[in-house]
Amino acid sequence: MKKALCVVAAILTSTALFAEGRFSPVGISIEHVKGGQTAQYPSADDSVYGWRLTFVSSAHHGMVGLATAVFANTDAAVSGSVGGLQVASLFNTAGSGELGVWQLSGFCNMVTDSANGFQACAFYNEVTRGYFVGMQTALANKASVEFYGVQTGLYNDGDSVTGMQIGLVNRTHSLGGAQLGLLNFVKESAMDMFPIIRIGW
């Protein structure tokens, strides 16, 4: 009983370790986190270097390390880079992932700028700008960018794909690699749709 009360007290007080900042009733507002942090609803106004365990987390200008959240991670949503691992039950978002970002979540992952890494979830992955080098796996994957790597899911969509798409439906504007699926679409080709296996140069 005493041990359980200590755990509850630690969560409720939203402690921050190795951090400079101030305590507020709803969480922590911190300029920099260096080391580790546990909090209910923290907001790192600048950056996080190390690890963080929270319900909902945010690092406005960058995160390097491990971010774990019960619900969601929203790192570098304003600017800056994310490097390391994001784990959440609902979703992860990141700005630039050029340092190398791995996103694991229950529902969806999103990167809003160029990234290297890995996205895996149950439903939807997306990269919206720049380029992506790595792998996406979910029911649906979308890369509105130059994509270098592998997409696996029921529906895969890449602006320009160099690598492989494996799914029920695969779509891209230009293909340098292979598509394996029931319906394979390449917009910039003589034949827009080709079934089962499609090779592009």
C-alpha positions, 0 to 999 in steps of 0.5 A, a space after each residue: 500500500 505504501 509503495 502504491 501511494 508513493 507511485 501515485 504521489 510521484 505522478 500527481 506531483 509531476 516531478 522533473 529530473 535534471 531540468 530547469 523550469 517551473 512547476 505549475 498545477 497542470 504540469 511542467 513548463 521547461 526551457 530545457 530538459 536534460 536527463 529525464 522527466 516524468 510529468 502529467 502534461 509537460 510542455 518543454 518550451 525549447 528542447 528535450 535531450 534524454 527521456 520523458 514519460 508523460 500522459 501527453 508530451 510536447 517539445 516545441 523546438 526539438 527532442 533527442 532521445 526517448 519520448 514515451 506518452 500514455 496518449 500522444 507525443 507532439 515533438 518539434 511541432 513548431 520547428 526543430 528536429 526529432 532524433 530517437 524514439 517516440 512511443 504512444 498509444 494514440 499518435 506521434 507527430 514530429 517536425 523534421 526527423 533528419 536526425 533519425 526518428 522511429 515512431 511507434 503508436 496505436 493509431 497514427 504517426 506524422 512527420 511534417 518535414 524531411 526525415 530518416 527513420 521508421 513509422 509503424 502503427 495500426 492505421 495511418 502514417 504520413 510524411 508531408 514535406 521534403 523527403 523520407 528515407 526508411 520504412 512505413 507500415 500501417 493499414 494506410 501509408 502516405 508520403 507526399 514527398 520523395 520516398 526512399 525505402 519500403 511501404 507496407 500496408 493495404 494502401 500505399 501512396 508515395 509522390 515519388 517512390 524509389 524502393 518498394 510498395 507492398 499492399 493491396 493498392 499501391 500508388 505513386 507518380 513515379 517509380 524506381 523500384 517495385 510494386 507488389 499488390 492487387 492494383 498498382 498505379 504509376 501516374 507517369 507511365 504509359 500504362 497507369 495501372 498494372 496488377 500484381 507485380 510492377 517494376 519501374 526504372 
